[in-house]
Amino acid sequence: MKRHLLSIADLDRTDVEALLELADSFSEVTQRDIPKVPALRGKVVVSLFYEDSTRTRISFETAAKRLSTDVMNFSVGGASVSKGESLLDTVRTIEAMGIDAIVVRHQSAGAPHRIAQWVDASVINAGDGCHEHPTQGLLDVYTLRRYRGNDLSGLRVAIVGDIKYSRVARSDVLALGLLGADVRLVAPPTLLPESLEGWPVTTTTDLDAALDDVDVVMLLRIQRERQRDAVFPSLREYTSRYGLTVERAARLKPDVLVMHPGPMNRGIEIAAEVADSPASVITEQVSNGVAVRMAVLYHLLAGGVGTAGGDQR
Amino acid sequence: MSTEHAPHGAPEPTHAAASRGGRFVFRASVFDAEALRRAFTRIAHEIVERNHGAHDVVLVGLYTRGVEIARRIAAAVERVESVTVPVGALDVAFFRDDIGLRQVAPLGATDVPVDVTGRVVVLVDDVLFTGRTVRAALDALGELGRPAAVQLAVLVDRGHRELPIRADYVGKNLPTKVAEDVRVRLVETDDDTDGVEIWGPPAAGPADGPSVDGDQGS
């Protein structure tokens, strides 16, 4: 049993399917009047976020609390980090307090891997630079399975937008690839990665052609700050060529699913009307995120020294 | 990530023997399909008698075989009383006291179709052994509501309780040794014929525990 969740690339298909099946049980728990189980009582989870995040942090915190763990927030802004403490010292300090898991978001790709080498606690990557955001990848395939059944093979998924700098895209591509989906990436040439070697995907710069027969459209957030890097001429031009506008959405198959990892720029990568349309499962992605993160936490922390199964009476 | 826990749908390694490399050998057959059917019918009668009918009763099976047994008892109640009894499924994994001591994976999603508050809930499982599963089930059930009463029906009570728990309805009291294993097979869950068997270690050497009077559970 692995101790950490650092990257979808560390998982195989069986691992992913086991986690998604576990998430089904937690999905039921989250719908109860008392959406909480005592499974991880006494465990301590620390969230260590070096980047701003509201939704991911709250989602992890909700998941951890519904498993009855104690959750500590290490807020980087006001603490020792601004006094110049190194990552290693920060992590060692946290670990010395006696914790079971660290949920890390960091602006540098690979930071969670590094931390995992330093500590005995389980490390969960909540987004590292442009590398990966594995729980987002898991919750996206989980959401698709809820709507399209457990067999995603051959499902045509278009991922549209800032592929190059998106850790969500990376984790989604890997997770969808493991489950056999047919993934196409759509972006301006400046927002496609330089190399796609080893990725089970096709690419295009023509959104209208790519949308012809797709079953799922995943929009990525356009990081407006990148406009300064001149990766596209203007937001208006981006929207006209790569935004899921009302007109484009009208041409999609009637049962298409529209997804977005949030936070959305309404009117840029996705029209407000499309985000609120019945095809949109954006809110469900958020709810499913809690169940999937519960599954990850439970899987890593429930541990067990015994053998699988055993007599349960 | 580990794949040690069985995926849903696959038969989970419920029996101790499954994790001991299958070195257990067959000892005795306790129930055949016909005897099982009679046991379910008798339990159905007892539930109806004890509760003066079945109108307030909900049968809640514990995964995996308890769910199927609950369905069969419900069918028997329907034959006896012409009342349709709601059947639910309860997963107790997250309420167990051995999380961290071994791999504890949920066996299915809890699904109880009615509000249990104010009703008589009959928990149903295949084998009553240490009582720890039932303890976890009481906690899991408490999260769903406040039943007027909770009763327990089991197909086999094999003794060796580690908690002060007893069954209200028992298909058969079966004296066993701790080292032995009671295997319940059902057509629906085990792709097999119905039956209950005792398996045990091949050698007739010293047992792990004393044989007990099977009556202690009822």
Interface residues (C-beta under 8 A of the other chain):
Chain A: M1 K2 L5 D10 L11 T14 D15 E17 A18 L19 E21 L22 D24 S25 S27 E28 V29 R32 D33 I34 K36 V37 P38 A39 L40 L67 Y298 H299 A302 G303 G304 V305 G306 T307 A308 G309 G310 D311 Q312 R313
Chain B: M1 S2 T3 E4 H5 A6 P7 H8 E12 P13 T14 H15 A16 A18 S19 D91 A93 F94 F95 R96 D98 I99 G100 L101 R102 Q103 V104 A105 P106 G108 A109 T110 D111 V127 L128 F129 T130 R132 T133 D139 A140 E143 L144 G145 D181
